Amino acid sequence: MTRSIYIFGLILLLSACTNEEENLVIIDPALQTYVYRFIDEGAERNVDVDFTLEGITIEIENIETNGVPGQCQSYDGGANILLIDPQFWSAYSEVKKELLLFHELGHCYLGLAHDDNKDENGNCLSIMHSSSSVCEIDFSGENREQLLDELFEK
């Protein structure tokens, strides 16, 4: 009987380890501040951001597609991988870094597609626009709050 309990306990331990590995969250230390901001902004809008539900890897790594500052790689049944290109990251201002990471988390975590809607002045109505050539984005002050409300409402 003692041996059966030991084997049962070992099976439970191994299955627990497997689940943890499937839902692994890896975040590059250089990106953590922005990821925490995303979590906080979601919480302010009653959105519980919990990366452990599906797992995610967020890291700075060269992206093979030229001119792409960030990329979300989604996998059925597996954790998403969010990549930020180091050349863009080092050249970006604080505001552009936050905007880039929030945009990519919109894809990788919130499951959003691009949204190129713009107002009559050509200003983006969403963080999820496909490129800066489509519309202008002002990610500051009141505009920032409106864009974040729109991001988390979806």
N, C-alpha and C positions, 0 to 999 in steps of 0.2 A: 504494500500500500504506500509506503514512504517513497519507493522508487516511482510509482505512478504519479504522485504529487510532484516529485522532482521533474519528471518528464513533462508534465502538464505546465509547470512553471517555466521551464525552458522554452516550450512552444509559445507561451504567451510573451515571453521576453523577446524571442526572435520575431514574432509577428509585430510587436510594438516597434522594434528597430526598423523593420521593413517599412512601416507606415511613415516613420519619421524621415527616412531617406526619400520616399516618394514626395513628401511635402517639404523638402529642404528649401530654405530661404538663404540665398547668398547675395550680399549687397557689398559692392566695392566701398571701402571706407570713404573715398573721395565723394561718393554720391549719397552717403547716409543722411546728411543734413537735408537734402532736397526730398529724399524719400520720407523722412519724418514730417516735413512740411506738407507733403501730399496727404499723409495719414491725418495730420491735424486739420487740414482744410476739409477733408472728407468728414471728419467728426463734427466740425462746425456746421456742416450741412446734413447731419444725421445719416452719414454713410460710414459704416464700419469697414474700414480697410484692414483686411486680415490676409496677408500673403501666405500664411501657413495652410489655408484651405486647399490650395492647389500647388503651392510652391512656386518659386520664381528665382531666377538668377539675374542680377542687375550689375553690369560691369562695364568698365572702359576697355574697349578692344577695337582694333582696326576693323572697319567695315569694308568689305570688298567692293561694294558698289560706290563708285566715285560720286562725290557731292552729296552723300547722305550722312547727316550728322548723327542720326539715331535710327534704331531699327528694333522692331519686336518680332521675334521668331516664335510662333505659336505651334504647339504640338498637341495633337489629340491624345488625351490620356496622360500627358506629361506636363512638366513645369515649363512655363514660358521663359524665354531668354530675352532680356532687354540689353541691347548693346549701344554704347555711346562712343562715337569715334573720338580718339584722343586729340586729334588735330583741331577739330571743331571745339571740343570741350575747353582746351587751353586758350583758345582765341575768344571765347564767348564771355560776355559780361555776366554778372550775377543774375540779372533779370532773364537773359537769354538762356542761361543754364537751367533755371527753374522752369521756364516755358518749355524747353526741349524735353526735360525729364517728365513734366506733367503731361505733355503731348504723348510721349511714348508709353507712359503708364495708362493713359487713356486707351491706347490700343491693347497693351499687355494685361492690364488688370481689369479695366472697365469694359473691355471688349468692343470699343467704339471704332467706327470707320471714319474716313476723312469726311469733313463737312466744309464745303467751300462757299457757304452762304455768306453774303456780305450786305452791308447797308448801302444806301444811296450814295454815300461818299467813298465807297470802296473799302470800308473797314471790315475786317473779319468779325463774324458774329460767334466764332468758336475757336478755341485753342486747337481744335482738331482739323484745321485747314491743311490742305495738301502741300502747299509751298508758299514762300513769301512772294512769289510772282503772281499769285492768285488774288491776294488782298493784303492790305496793311493791317498790322496788329499793334495795338497800344496796350501793353500788359503792365499798367501801372494804375495806382489810385482806384477810383470808382470803376474804371474799365476792368481792372484785374478782378475785382469782386464779382462783377457781372459775368465775366468769362468763366470764373471758377464755379459760380452758381450754375451756369449752363453746362459745364463739364460734368458736374456731379448729379445734375437733374436727370441726365440720360441714363 
